């Protein structure tokens, strides 16, 4: 094996889904600035994500639209304007 091929920053990280508030503890090399305490009482780096398997419609089976930038409303307005 080649030397120094493994990432040096590979450690457990808490991923927080902002949509559903679900939390996952998985290994990652993602850069973080925040920390949080996990269920085992230990403190880990925290990384926030907008969507995960806990909130994505494909995994949850819910037909919901998560629109943080108002894109759906803009699209509907353009379509209504074209029909008129």
Phi, psi and omega per residue, in radians:
X1 nan 2.618 3.073
X2 -1.292 2.550 3.102
X3 -1.413 2.632 3.068
X4 1.040 0.623 3.080
X5 -1.617 -0.361 3.124
X6 -1.388 2.491 3.096
X7 -1.152 2.428 -3.121
X8 -1.442 -0.313 -3.063
X9 -1.760 0.353 -3.093
X10 -1.393 1.965 -3.079
X11 -2.682 2.893 3.083
X12 -1.147 2.382 3.139
X13 -2.356 2.439 3.039
X14 -1.534 2.161 3.044
X15 -1.788 2.182 -3.126
X16 -1.904 2.096 3.084
X17 -1.452 2.008 -3.109
X18 -1.192 -0.420 -3.115
X19 -1.332 -0.792 -3.055
X20 -1.936 -0.095 -3.100
X21 1.122 0.313 3.062
X22 -1.307 2.594 -3.130
X23 -2.191 2.456 3.129
X24 -2.277 2.402 3.052
X25 -1.902 1.885 -3.133
X26 -2.417 2.787 3.116
X27 -1.358 2.437 -3.100
X28 -2.795 2.881 3.045
X29 -1.939 0.190 -3.086
X30 -1.093 2.464 3.119
X31 -1.384 2.294 -3.112
X32 -2.303 2.727 3.077
X33 -2.052 -0.339 -3.085
X34 -1.809 2.815 3.028
X35 -2.327 2.786 3.119
X36 -2.657 2.835 -3.141
X37 -1.688 2.306 3.127
X38 -1.577 3.077 -3.078
X39 -1.080 -0.414 3.139
X40 -1.442 0.003 3.117
X41 1.554 -0.096 3.135
X42 -1.553 2.680 3.135
X43 -1.686 2.298 -3.119
X44 -2.261 2.788 3.027
X45 -1.094 2.576 -3.108
X46 -2.063 2.329 3.072
X47 -2.253 2.215 -3.100
X48 -1.703 2.352 3.114
X49 -2.157 2.674 -3.132
X50 -1.349 -0.594 -3.067
X51 -2.594 2.524 3.119
X52 -2.524 -3.009 3.118
X53 -1.136 -0.352 3.124
X54 -1.335 -0.329 -3.097
X55 -2.197 -0.159 -3.108
X56 -1.291 2.320 -3.096
X57 -1.008 -0.532 3.132
X58 -1.094 -0.708 -3.103
X59 -1.500 -0.558 -3.078
X60 -1.525 -0.417 -3.102
X61 1.459 -0.043 3.106
X62 -1.529 2.404 3.124
X63 -1.662 1.375 -3.135
X64 -2.089 2.664 3.112
X65 -1.929 2.142 3.075
X66 -1.766 1.895 -3.042
X67 -2.192 1.796 -3.089
X68 -1.588 -0.243 -3.043
X69 -2.038 0.101 3.126
X70 1.317 0.362 -3.089
X71 -1.185 -0.624 -3.126
X72 -1.138 -0.759 3.137
X73 -1.117 -0.707 3.114
X74 -1.109 -0.720 3.126
X75 -1.125 -0.795 3.133
X76 -1.103 -0.658 3.113
X77 -1.141 -0.720 3.102
X78 -1.124 -0.711 3.141
X79 -1.151 -0.713 3.118
X80 -1.144 -0.640 3.124
X81 -1.151 -0.687 3.126
X82 -1.156 -0.684 -3.127
X83 -1.235 -0.519 -3.092
X84 -1.372 nan nan
